[in-house]
Amino acid sequence: MMKINVLYEDNHIVVVEKPINVLSQSDNTKDKDLLTMVKEYIKEKYNKPGNVYIGLVHRLDRPVGGIMVFAKTSKAAARLSKQIVEHKMKKYYLAIVEGIIKEEKGTYHDKIKHLSNGNSVVSENGKDAILDYEVLARNKSANKTLVKIDLKTGRHHQIRVQFAAHSHYLCGDQRYGKEDKMQIALYAYHLAFFHPTTKKELTFEKLPPKIDHLTKFTVSKYVH
């Protein structure tokens, strides 16, 4: 069993770091997924017989690593899901994008439609997709920009689709950018939400192990 990095755990929730290139939940590939791994972790740690309940409340794309919270009870799952709907769960990402973004800060507000082929596109027939971005650093010789992203909505492939639509596709994005062999430069490094029972705000941060391909960005210099 792949060892998972547990950042926090109590009777109601478990917060873990999703490894890159691991599914959030199972799909038709039948590859190992994080939801199953968390269930196995709980089953083994507490020697639980039978099935273990773990609620998936949000997802990260397969190639993207970062912080995720899982619910250990259905009540916790419902309360965390409500926070997402009410935009009370804060999710910040780090990304390296192609090109130099001139503005220091900005907002992308588009409409995104999920297609039957598994891709998503900006479309007038889509649903609102909103994110704020802040430029942390620029590498003009490599023609790349390091950005912090505040995701306001959770559309399918939202960050990847929106930056590509605004002519700054993510480095290593083999679906919406160039078909190279590099790892996608996107990482969910900050997650904040209110505990489903205590109501206390919890904040977790984990800097990416490496999203610096083709550049010399030292992410820890820019994120505090």
N, C-alpha and C positions, 0 to 999 in steps of 0.2 A: 504493500500500500504506500502511495506517495505521501510523504510527510507534509502536512499543511501548517502554515504559520498562523497560529491563533493569537490575535491581538487582544482579545477580551472575551470573557465568557461568564455568564451567570445562569440562573434558572430559567431565564426568559429569552436570552439572545446569545448569539455567538458571532463575533466579528473576526473575519479572516482576511488574509491577503491572497487574492486569486493569482495563481501563477500565469504567466503568459502562455498562450496557445492551449489553454485548457477551457473546455466548455463550461458555461455557468450551469447549464442543465443538459440532460441527455437529448440527443437528436438522432436522426436516422443513420448517422455514422457509427453509432454504438461505442464511440470513444469514451474514455473515462471522463466524468464531469465532476465539477466541484460540489454540487448538491449531494451526489452520491458519496463523495469523499468525506463531507462533513457528517453525513449520517453514519458512515463507517467509523469515523473518529469518536462520535458520541457513543455508539454501540460498544466499541472496544473499551473506551475509557471508563464507562460506568457498568460494563458487563451486562448490558440490557438484552433480554431475550426478545425475539419477535421483531416487528417493524419499529423503526424510530421515526417520530414526526420531526421534520425540519421544513419550515416554510420559506420558500423563495420569494422575496419581496421586490428585488430588482435584479438586473442582469448587467454583465459586461460582455462585449463582443469577444469571441474566442481569442483573437490575437492580442487583446488588451489585458494587461495586468492591473492590479490595484485592490483597493479595499472594498469589501462587501459585508453586509450584515445579513444574517439568517435568523429566523424566528424559531424558538424551541417549543412554542405553543401556538395554537390557532388564534388565541386572543392577541398575543404579541404580533402575529403576522397581520391581523386585521388593523391593529393600531399603527403599525409601521407603514402599511399600505396607504392608510388614510393620510399620513404625513406626506407621502409622496404626492398624492392627489392634491393636497392643500399647499404644496410647494414649501413644506417646512423641513424637509430633508435636504441638506446642503451637500452638493457633490462638486468638487473642484478637480480639474484634470490639468496635467502638464502635457504639452504637445510641441513637437518641432514641425513646422510647416515649410513648404517650398515658397521661396520668394521673400522679399522684404516688406513687411507690413509697416507703412509709414506712420499710421496713427498710434498713439500710445495706448488708447483704449477704444473699444467699440462694441456694438451690439449687432448680431445677425438675427433678423426676424424673417423667417421664410415659412413656406408651407411644404411639408414633406409627405410624399405618398409612398407607401410600402407596396412594392410590386410582387406579382406572383412568382417571379424568378428568384426572389430572395434579396434583391437589391432595393434601394430606396432612391427616390429622385425628388428634386424640388419641383413642385407642381401646384398650379392654382387649385387643383382638386384635392390637395393634401390637407394635413392637420397642422396647426400652428407649431412652429419649432423656434425656440428662442434660446440664445446663449449670449453671455457677455464674455469678452476676452480682454486680456491685459498683456501688453508686450513686456517680457522680462529681459530679453536680450536679442541682439541682431548679430548675425555673422555675414557681413557683406561679401567676403571672399567666397564663402560657400553658398551664398544667396539663400539663407535660411533664417527663420525667426523662431525664437522660443516664446511660447505663449502660455499663460494661465487661463483656464476656461472655467467659467461659472455656468454650469448647465441648469437652465431654468425649466426645460421640459425634457421628456425622456423618449423621444421618437427613435425609431429603428435606425441605427447607424447615424444618428443625428450629427455628431461632431464631424465625422468623416465626410458626410454628404454636404454639410453647409460650407465647410472650408474649401472643399473641392469646387462647389458652385461659385464661390467668391474668389476663385483663381489662386487659392493657396492650399492645395491638397496636402494631406499629411505625409511626411516622409515615411517610406516603407509601406504605404497603404496600397496593397496589390489589387484591391478591388476598385477603388475610386481614384487612384493616382497612377504612378508608373508601375509597370510589372517588373519590379526588381526583387531581389532575394533578401532584402533587408527586413529586419523586424520593425513593425509599425511603431512610430515614435509617439505613443499615446499611453498615458498612465493615470489611473484614478487614485490620486495621492492623498486626498482629503475627504473625509466623510463625517458629517455632523447631523445628529438627530436627537429627539427627546426619547428617553427610555420609556418603553411602553407601560411600565407600572409605576416607577418612581417619579416620572415626568422630568427628571434631571437631564439637562443637555449634556450629551456625550460627544466628544470630538476626537477623531483619530487621524493621524497623519503618518504616511510612510513614503519616503522618497523612492523613486524608481531605481532598481539596481543598475539599469543602463538603458537610456534611450538616445544616447549621444552619437549614434553613427553618423559619419560624414561631417561632424562638427566638433568643436572643442568646448561646447557648453558644459560648464560644471553646475548642474542644477542646484546643488546645495548652496551655491553662492547667491542665488536669486530668490530662494524660497525659505522663509523663516517661520 
